[in-house]
């Protein structure tokens, strides 16, 4: 795992205590959390942290390419510490969001309209995860 303070500085951001905690949470919890989930996870260890600080920091991170915003549902904004090209799998049963490799990343551009330029890709699969499929009541 890369050094958070160095990485934030390289991205043009001052690595405050709050920013480092949020960054470290993002890269160690690949669950695509919401701002509220991050706030709840960090508030006991950083009593001065507010929901507004978490939300503003996440938006700042997105603007500087530190993390990605993931558009999975319309009810909540989710964030992803993995900025490498990958897809997401959303389990219809438990709601888990699982990072999934894109098998042929070089072919992502193949379906673009002629003359179009791609700057971001978000691929989302829907289905039932292995954990839910193996539940006794799903047999």
Rosetta constraint file for C-alpha pairs under 8 A:
AtomPair CA 2 CA 7 HARMONIC 7.07 0.50
AtomPair CA 3 CA 7 HARMONIC 6.11 0.50
AtomPair CA 4 CA 8 HARMONIC 6.02 0.50
AtomPair CA 4 CA 15 HARMONIC 7.75 0.50
AtomPair CA 4 CA 20 HARMONIC 6.20 0.50
AtomPair CA 4 CA 23 HARMONIC 6.81 0.50
AtomPair CA 4 CA 24 HARMONIC 6.81 0.50
AtomPair CA 5 CA 9 HARMONIC 6.15 0.50
AtomPair CA 5 CA 15 HARMONIC 5.24 0.50
AtomPair CA 5 CA 20 HARMONIC 6.64 0.50
AtomPair CA 6 CA 10 HARMONIC 6.13 0.50
AtomPair CA 7 CA 11 HARMONIC 6.26 0.50
AtomPair CA 8 CA 12 HARMONIC 6.41 0.50
AtomPair CA 8 CA 13 HARMONIC 5.12 0.50
AtomPair CA 8 CA 14 HARMONIC 6.63 0.50
AtomPair CA 8 CA 15 HARMONIC 5.89 0.50
AtomPair CA 8 CA 66 HARMONIC 7.54 0.50
AtomPair CA 9 CA 13 HARMONIC 5.01 0.50
AtomPair CA 9 CA 14 HARMONIC 5.88 0.50
AtomPair CA 9 CA 15 HARMONIC 6.53 0.50
AtomPair CA 11 CA 64 HARMONIC 6.28 0.50
AtomPair CA 11 CA 65 HARMONIC 7.64 0.50
AtomPair CA 11 CA 66 HARMONIC 7.19 0.50
AtomPair CA 12 CA 64 HARMONIC 7.66 0.50
AtomPair CA 15 CA 19 HARMONIC 5.84 0.50
AtomPair CA 15 CA 20 HARMONIC 5.87 0.50
AtomPair CA 16 CA 20 HARMONIC 6.08 0.50
AtomPair CA 17 CA 21 HARMONIC 6.18 0.50
AtomPair CA 18 CA 22 HARMONIC 6.20 0.50
AtomPair CA 18 CA 46 HARMONIC 7.61 0.50
AtomPair CA 18 CA 49 HARMONIC 7.00 0.50
AtomPair CA 18 CA 54 HARMONIC 8.00 0.50
AtomPair CA 19 CA 23 HARMONIC 5.98 0.50
AtomPair CA 19 CA 57 HARMONIC 6.58 0.50
AtomPair CA 20 CA 24 HARMONIC 5.93 0.50
AtomPair CA 21 CA 25 HARMONIC 6.06 0.50
AtomPair CA 21 CA 42 HARMONIC 7.56 0.50
AtomPair CA 22 CA 26 HARMONIC 6.18 0.50
AtomPair CA 22 CA 38 HARMONIC 7.23 0.50
AtomPair CA 22 CA 42 HARMONIC 7.92 0.50
AtomPair CA 22 CA 54 HARMONIC 7.24 0.50
AtomPair CA 22 CA 57 HARMONIC 7.82 0.50
AtomPair CA 22 CA 58 HARMONIC 7.93 0.50
AtomPair CA 23 CA 27 HARMONIC 6.36 0.50
AtomPair CA 23 CA 81 HARMONIC 7.75 0.50
AtomPair CA 24 CA 28 HARMONIC 6.11 0.50
AtomPair CA 25 CA 29 HARMONIC 5.85 0.50
AtomPair CA 25 CA 38 HARMONIC 7.41 0.50
AtomPair CA 26 CA 30 HARMONIC 6.79 0.50
AtomPair CA 26 CA 32 HARMONIC 7.96 0.50
AtomPair CA 26 CA 33 HARMONIC 7.91 0.50
AtomPair CA 26 CA 79 HARMONIC 7.88 0.50
AtomPair CA 26 CA 80 HARMONIC 6.76 0.50
AtomPair CA 26 CA 81 HARMONIC 4.91 0.50
AtomPair CA 27 CA 81 HARMONIC 4.98 0.50
AtomPair CA 27 CA 82 HARMONIC 7.05 0.50
AtomPair CA 29 CA 33 HARMONIC 7.96 0.50
AtomPair CA 30 CA 80 HARMONIC 6.86 0.50
AtomPair CA 30 CA 81 HARMONIC 6.84 0.50
AtomPair CA 30 CA 82 HARMONIC 7.57 0.50
AtomPair CA 30 CA 98 HARMONIC 7.99 0.50
AtomPair CA 30 CA 99 HARMONIC 7.81 0.50
AtomPair CA 31 CA 80 HARMONIC 7.71 0.50
AtomPair CA 31 CA 96 HARMONIC 7.55 0.50
AtomPair CA 31 CA 97 HARMONIC 6.38 0.50
AtomPair CA 31 CA 98 HARMONIC 7.27 0.50
AtomPair CA 32 CA 70 HARMONIC 7.64 0.50
AtomPair CA 32 CA 78 HARMONIC 5.51 0.50
AtomPair CA 32 CA 79 HARMONIC 5.05 0.50
AtomPair CA 32 CA 80 HARMONIC 4.98 0.50
AtomPair CA 32 CA 81 HARMONIC 7.69 0.50
AtomPair CA 32 CA 97 HARMONIC 6.79 0.50
AtomPair CA 33 CA 37 HARMONIC 5.82 0.50
AtomPair CA 33 CA 38 HARMONIC 6.50 0.50
AtomPair CA 33 CA 78 HARMONIC 5.37 0.50
AtomPair CA 33 CA 79 HARMONIC 5.75 0.50
AtomPair CA 33 CA 80 HARMONIC 7.40 0.50
AtomPair CA 34 CA 38 HARMONIC 6.43 0.50
AtomPair CA 34 CA 76 HARMONIC 6.81 0.50
AtomPair CA 34 CA 77 HARMONIC 5.85 0.50
AtomPair CA 34 CA 78 HARMONIC 4.60 0.50
AtomPair CA 34 CA 79 HARMONIC 6.34 0.50
AtomPair CA 35 CA 39 HARMONIC 6.13 0.50
AtomPair CA 35 CA 51 HARMONIC 7.15 0.50
AtomPair CA 35 CA 54 HARMONIC 6.07 0.50
AtomPair CA 35 CA 55 HARMONIC 5.54 0.50
AtomPair CA 35 CA 58 HARMONIC 7.48 0.50
AtomPair CA 35 CA 77 HARMONIC 7.57 0.50
AtomPair CA 35 CA 78 HARMONIC 7.34 0.50
AtomPair CA 35 CA 79 HARMONIC 7.94 0.50
AtomPair CA 36 CA 40 HARMONIC 6.14 0.50
AtomPair CA 36 CA 51 HARMONIC 6.74 0.50
AtomPair CA 37 CA 41 HARMONIC 6.20 0.50
AtomPair CA 38 CA 42 HARMONIC 6.18 0.50
AtomPair CA 38 CA 54 HARMONIC 7.34 0.50
AtomPair CA 39 CA 43 HARMONIC 5.64 0.50
AtomPair CA 39 CA 49 HARMONIC 7.54 0.50
AtomPair CA 39 CA 50 HARMONIC 7.16 0.50
AtomPair CA 39 CA 51 HARMONIC 5.88 0.50
AtomPair CA 39 CA 54 HARMONIC 6.37 0.50
AtomPair CA 40 CA 44 HARMONIC 7.84 0.50
AtomPair CA 42 CA 46 HARMONIC 6.13 0.50
AtomPair CA 42 CA 49 HARMONIC 7.78 0.50
AtomPair CA 43 CA 47 HARMONIC 5.48 0.50
AtomPair CA 43 CA 48 HARMONIC 7.64 0.50
AtomPair CA 43 CA 49 HARMONIC 5.94 0.50
AtomPair CA 43 CA 50 HARMONIC 7.69 0.50
AtomPair CA 49 CA 53 HARMONIC 6.56 0.50
AtomPair CA 49 CA 54 HARMONIC 7.46 0.50
AtomPair CA 50 CA 54 HARMONIC 6.47 0.50
AtomPair CA 51 CA 55 HARMONIC 6.13 0.50
AtomPair CA 52 CA 56 HARMONIC 5.96 0.50
AtomPair CA 53 CA 57 HARMONIC 5.88 0.50
AtomPair CA 54 CA 58 HARMONIC 6.14 0.50
AtomPair CA 55 CA 59 HARMONIC 6.31 0.50
AtomPair CA 56 CA 60 HARMONIC 6.09 0.50
AtomPair CA 57 CA 61 HARMONIC 6.05 0.50
AtomPair CA 58 CA 62 HARMONIC 6.20 0.50
AtomPair CA 58 CA 67 HARMONIC 7.74 0.50
AtomPair CA 58 CA 79 HARMONIC 7.60 0.50
AtomPair CA 59 CA 63 HARMONIC 6.20 0.50
AtomPair CA 60 CA 64 HARMONIC 6.29 0.50
AtomPair CA 61 CA 65 HARMONIC 6.07 0.50
AtomPair CA 61 CA 66 HARMONIC 4.88 0.50
AtomPair CA 61 CA 67 HARMONIC 5.68 0.50
AtomPair CA 61 CA 68 HARMONIC 7.91 0.50
AtomPair CA 62 CA 66 HARMONIC 5.90 0.50
AtomPair CA 62 CA 67 HARMONIC 5.15 0.50
AtomPair CA 62 CA 68 HARMONIC 5.40 0.50
AtomPair CA 62 CA 69 HARMONIC 6.48 0.50
AtomPair CA 65 CA 83 HARMONIC 7.71 0.50
AtomPair CA 66 CA 81 HARMONIC 7.35 0.50
AtomPair CA 66 CA 83 HARMONIC 7.37 0.50
AtomPair CA 67 CA 79 HARMONIC 6.90 0.50
AtomPair CA 67 CA 80 HARMONIC 5.68 0.50
AtomPair CA 67 CA 81 HARMONIC 4.76 0.50
AtomPair CA 67 CA 82 HARMONIC 6.61 0.50
AtomPair CA 67 CA 83 HARMONIC 5.82 0.50
AtomPair CA 68 CA 79 HARMONIC 5.74 0.50
AtomPair CA 68 CA 80 HARMONIC 5.10 0.50
AtomPair CA 68 CA 81 HARMONIC 6.55 0.50
AtomPair CA 68 CA 82 HARMONIC 7.33 0.50
AtomPair CA 68 CA 83 HARMONIC 6.00 0.50
AtomPair CA 69 CA 77 HARMONIC 7.14 0.50
AtomPair CA 69 CA 78 HARMONIC 5.95 0.50
AtomPair CA 69 CA 79 HARMONIC 4.55 0.50
AtomPair CA 69 CA 80 HARMONIC 6.20 0.50
AtomPair CA 70 CA 77 HARMONIC 6.96 0.50
AtomPair CA 70 CA 78 HARMONIC 5.30 0.50
AtomPair CA 70 CA 79 HARMONIC 5.53 0.50
AtomPair CA 70 CA 80 HARMONIC 6.57 0.50
AtomPair CA 70 CA 122 HARMONIC 7.60 0.50
AtomPair CA 71 CA 77 HARMONIC 6.78 0.50
AtomPair CA 71 CA 78 HARMONIC 6.89 0.50
AtomPair CA 71 CA 122 HARMONIC 7.94 0.50
AtomPair CA 72 CA 77 HARMONIC 7.94 0.50
AtomPair CA 72 CA 78 HARMONIC 7.52 0.50
AtomPair CA 72 CA 124 HARMONIC 7.49 0.50
AtomPair CA 73 CA 77 HARMONIC 7.65 0.50
AtomPair CA 85 CA 101 HARMONIC 7.76 0.50
AtomPair CA 85 CA 102 HARMONIC 7.32 0.50
AtomPair CA 85 CA 105 HARMONIC 7.52 0.50
AtomPair CA 85 CA 121 HARMONIC 7.59 0.50
AtomPair CA 86 CA 99 HARMONIC 6.65 0.50
AtomPair CA 86 CA 100 HARMONIC 5.84 0.50
AtomPair CA 86 CA 101 HARMONIC 4.92 0.50
AtomPair CA 86 CA 102 HARMONIC 5.34 0.50
AtomPair CA 86 CA 122 HARMONIC 7.76 0.50
AtomPair CA 86 CA 123 HARMONIC 7.56 0.50
AtomPair CA 87 CA 99 HARMONIC 6.01 0.50
AtomPair CA 87 CA 100 HARMONIC 4.95 0.50
AtomPair CA 87 CA 101 HARMONIC 5.98 0.50
AtomPair CA 87 CA 102 HARMONIC 6.02 0.50
AtomPair CA 87 CA 122 HARMONIC 6.38 0.50
AtomPair CA 87 CA 123 HARMONIC 4.76 0.50
AtomPair CA 87 CA 124 HARMONIC 5.86 0.50
AtomPair CA 87 CA 125 HARMONIC 7.57 0.50
AtomPair CA 88 CA 97 HARMONIC 6.32 0.50
AtomPair CA 88 CA 98 HARMONIC 5.54 0.50
AtomPair CA 88 CA 99 HARMONIC 4.83 0.50
AtomPair CA 88 CA 100 HARMONIC 5.45 0.50
AtomPair CA 88 CA 122 HARMONIC 7.86 0.50
AtomPair CA 88 CA 123 HARMONIC 6.26 0.50
AtomPair CA 88 CA 124 HARMONIC 4.84 0.50
AtomPair CA 88 CA 125 HARMONIC 6.10 0.50
AtomPair CA 89 CA 96 HARMONIC 7.91 0.50
AtomPair CA 89 CA 97 HARMONIC 5.56 0.50
AtomPair CA 89 CA 98 HARMONIC 5.04 0.50
AtomPair CA 89 CA 99 HARMONIC 6.49 0.50
AtomPair CA 89 CA 100 HARMONIC 6.54 0.50
AtomPair CA 89 CA 124 HARMONIC 5.79 0.50
AtomPair CA 89 CA 125 HARMONIC 4.57 0.50
AtomPair CA 89 CA 126 HARMONIC 5.77 0.50
AtomPair CA 89 CA 127 HARMONIC 7.30 0.50
AtomPair CA 90 CA 95 HARMONIC 6.11 0.50
AtomPair CA 90 CA 96 HARMONIC 5.81 0.50
AtomPair CA 90 CA 97 HARMONIC 4.70 0.50
AtomPair CA 90 CA 98 HARMONIC 6.58 0.50
AtomPair CA 90 CA 124 HARMONIC 7.14 0.50
AtomPair CA 90 CA 125 HARMONIC 6.09 0.50
AtomPair CA 90 CA 126 HARMONIC 4.94 0.50
AtomPair CA 90 CA 127 HARMONIC 6.46 0.50
AtomPair CA 90 CA 128 HARMONIC 7.71 0.50
AtomPair CA 90 CA 129 HARMONIC 7.97 0.50
AtomPair CA 91 CA 95 HARMONIC 4.89 0.50
AtomPair CA 91 CA 96 HARMONIC 5.32 0.50
AtomPair CA 91 CA 97 HARMONIC 6.60 0.50
AtomPair CA 91 CA 126 HARMONIC 6.06 0.50
AtomPair CA 91 CA 127 HARMONIC 5.19 0.50
AtomPair CA 91 CA 128 HARMONIC 4.70 0.50
AtomPair CA 91 CA 129 HARMONIC 5.40 0.50
AtomPair CA 92 CA 126 HARMONIC 6.51 0.50
AtomPair CA 92 CA 127 HARMONIC 5.57 0.50
AtomPair CA 92 CA 128 HARMONIC 5.66 0.50
AtomPair CA 93 CA 127 HARMONIC 7.99 0.50
AtomPair CA 93 CA 128 HARMONIC 6.05 0.50
AtomPair CA 93 CA 129 HARMONIC 7.79 0.50
AtomPair CA 93 CA 132 HARMONIC 6.71 0.50
AtomPair CA 94 CA 132 HARMONIC 7.10 0.50
AtomPair CA 96 CA 129 HARMONIC 7.88 0.50
AtomPair CA 104 CA 108 HARMONIC 7.19 0.50
AtomPair CA 109 CA 118 HARMONIC 7.11 0.50
AtomPair CA 112 CA 116 HARMONIC 6.28 0.50
AtomPair CA 112 CA 117 HARMONIC 7.82 0.50
AtomPair CA 112 CA 118 HARMONIC 7.81 0.50
AtomPair CA 128 CA 132 HARMONIC 6.34 0.50
AtomPair CA 128 CA 133 HARMONIC 6.42 0.50
AtomPair CA 129 CA 133 HARMONIC 6.21 0.50
AtomPair CA 130 CA 134 HARMONIC 6.17 0.50
AtomPair CA 131 CA 135 HARMONIC 6.59 0.50
AtomPair CA 132 CA 138 HARMONIC 7.30 0.50
AtomPair CA 133 CA 138 HARMONIC 5.99 0.50
AtomPair CA 133 CA 139 HARMONIC 7.59 0.50
AtomPair CA 134 CA 138 HARMONIC 6.83 0.50
AtomPair CA 134 CA 139 HARMONIC 7.47 0.50
AtomPair CA 135 CA 139 HARMONIC 7.27 0.50
